[in-house]
Each structure stands twice: as C-alpha cells, then as structure tokens.
Amino acid sequence: MKVTCQSCQKSYDIPDDRLPQGKKVKFPCPACKSPVEIDLRDPGSDPSGNGGKATEPQVATGEALKKQIFKSVENLPPMPQVVHKAREVMANPNSSFKELAIIFVTDQAIATRVLKLANSAYYGLSKKVASIQQASVLLGHKTLAELITMVSTSGLLNRELKGYGLQPGQLWEHSLAVAFGSRFIAQSKYPDFSDDAFAAGLIHDAGQIALDKYIVERQETFDRLMGEEQMSLLSAEREVLGFDHAEVTFEVCNKWNVPEDLAIAIRHHHRPSDSNENTLAYLLHTADCIAMMSGMGGGMDALSCEVEEGAVDFLGLSNKDISAILDKVVTSVQNTLQEFK
C-alpha cells in the first residue's frame, strides 16, 4: 500500500501484511516525524454505532479546531539541539573552538553542510576549510552562526505547501530573502540587531507549515475569500481558521525555545505598529515586503504586500536604500541557493 505524509509529501510503500486490516493506525513519518494516519476500516462500517451507515468526515471548527492547530505545532520537527548549543557557545566570548567542535560531533549531517557552504565561493575564503574549528577562525562566530541556522532550517522550509500555493523551495527562497533583507537593513541602521534579524527572517513564516493541512481541508472557501472577495492572506486565514500564520509561528518559536524578543517580532511582523516599537518587528516587516517586491514571495499573497504606514520612517530608510537592499537580497539569495544544490 502506498502512503503519503500530508506534511512533507513523502511517499512510502508499506507491505500489506504489515498493516492491521480493519483498523485505523497512526505512526510518525520517518522523514519529518509528523503523524501519518491510515484508515483500514471497511468504508461501510460505522464505529460510532450510526446504524451501519457510512458518515462523512467532520471538519473541526471553533475551539476544537484551535486545539488541533496548536497540537499540530507540537508535531513539527524540533529545531536541532546542535543549533541552540552552538549559538550559546558562540555567544560566550570566553568559549573555545574546541567546545564548538565537540558539539558538532553529535550531528555530522549539519557539520558537513556547514563546511560545504563555508568552502563556497560566496564566502571567498583563500584556503579550504577542513574543520568546524577552522571555519570558526576564518569566518568568525557570527558568520558561522548564520551558516548553522540556514542549514538547520533548510530541510523544514523546503517542502511544498499546497494550501498556500507554494511549490517546493518557494517558502525557503522567501525565508532566505527576508533573512538577508532584515540583516542588510539592520547592518545599516541597527547593527546590534543584524544577527537576530537574520535568524528571525529564516523562520518568520514557519507557522504556515503547521497550518497548511487545515487550509487544504478548507481550500474552496480559502480560495474564494482570496480570489472573489480579494481578502489578504492573513484575513482569509482568520476567517477560515480563526488564526493567522504569524500567531501560530509565535507558538512554533516557543516550541523551539526562540528568544522572546525574536518571537514577539515574528508575531507582529505583518503589523509592527502592534509590537510596542519592537525594532525587529519593523525590520522583518519591511524585509518581508522587499522580498515580495523582488519576486521572492510566491504563493497567493505575493503581490499584495504593502509596507505599513510609518514603518520606513521608523527605520530611517529612503527609497534609494530600499532599492539598494532589494538588489543585494536578490544576489545573496541566488548565490546561497546555488550553493545549496
């Protein structure tokens, strides 16, 4: 029997003799760990005792839907522990390169990808990097932290999201664009925020991964609201689900132990004026719109992003600044995607 995970779309062939016929089974997807359900019961059976009549599956609404959505956040793959540990070590000025190398022994897959990127033309090192310790010396802790975060999120964000109309790779491309844009703005106006801005940009839309299956279940209504009624993506989400993806991403951030200031910025990145002047929220919001303008938005809402009134003034940006940042974002994303192939 062929089974497809609704979260990551991976398909598996499972021998029939390994499946308990006549039962409903649930198991974690080997690829993304999301729950996969198979109903092997007779379609004509009625386990609820409804007179032997088959019933249509019920789509949850209201509080029941809310519980399902927040439970789905718990089923998202965790952020690799190596990321948290490595960032802690690199944040300590007294830490040693040896401490960093020891952490990566526990996750060789991430270490291998980090070294591949460190040796790419994009970082322009004059000699080949052979170890994490050497990469830290030649690139510096901040650049290494950026590489670690990119590598650890690439797999999660590279999937197809059918409900949002995102092909494989589009969410990852958009996330990279927002990450680079946030960092470039921060570097010119708020240098102390540049590292956090990059990390927040990478995961600012992660809540869409948790919500996608619920959008798919309500696709006709969702498409009508965004098409015929011309609702924004967030308004359609709230109308259909009672939530928007920024709210759910905030819960994802809590699951991943993301620092509170970053989580709040992500929660309000569509309306930074609600963030109590959280600078990161304004950085993310403006970078999000720049990414859309660059063509790296994708999905249904790609052409409808508008910079909130006052956001550009808050950051002290000019039209010339935005144009220059847009060009840098496009170049940086293209170079990075090339190295990830």
Buried (B, 14 or more C-beta within 10 A) or exposed (E): EEBEBBBBBBEBEEEEEEBEEEEEEEEEBEBBBBBBEBEEEEEEEEEEEEEEEEEEEEEBEEEEBBEEBBEBBEBBBEBBEBBBBBBEBBEEEEBEBEBBBBBBEEBEEBBEBBBBBBBBEBBEBEEEBEBBBBBBEBBEBEBBBBBBBBBBBBBBBBBBBBBBBBEEBBBBBBBBBBBBBBBBBBBBBBEEBBBBBBBBBBBBBBBBBBBBBBBBBBEEEBBEBBEEEEBBBBBBBBBBBBBBBBBBBBBBBEBBEBBEBBBBBBBBBBBBBEBEEBBBBBBBBBBBBBBBBBBBBBBBBBEBBEBBEEBBEBBEBEEEBBEBBBEBBBEBBEBBBEBBE
